[in-house]
């Protein structure tokens, strides 16, 4: 390479990165994308696509799967896809899931044990739906948790906080 040569710019994962000059084997880069490039924080498009597919599968399960229960689905209690206040089968009001991922893990009020969001999803399926909860680590459970987590996108972490 010739010394002190301007390189131009490139679009990297939707972020514009300006490449400066190579001089004495030092490449200068600038712009917001430079920070991303240096930190390696951009997810690969394949990983982003896989995550979106898992969220979509989770949404479909949330809206349509009874998990072998009494004909109820997650949406039966958690209205608006979990974005609105809902109610249990006995009429007890429950909060939306809009910050659910931000407040887990939590400590159970009953027996003081640690509960994860995954545990809570399985409890809801086995309890309110009277269904068969998907196995830990299964694609079904992971997709449901990905969907519920997506509802908390942008919310501040508040472990042990109150549902909203």
Secondary structure, 3 states (H helix, E strand, C coil): CCCCEEEEEEEECCEEEEEEEEECCEEEEECHHHHHHHHCCCCCHHHHHHHHHHHHHHHHHHHHCCCCCCCCCHHHHCCHHHCCCEECCCCCEECCCCCHHHHCCEECCCCCCEECHHHHHHHHHHCCCCCCCCCCCCHHHHHHHHHHHHCCCCCCCCCCCCCC
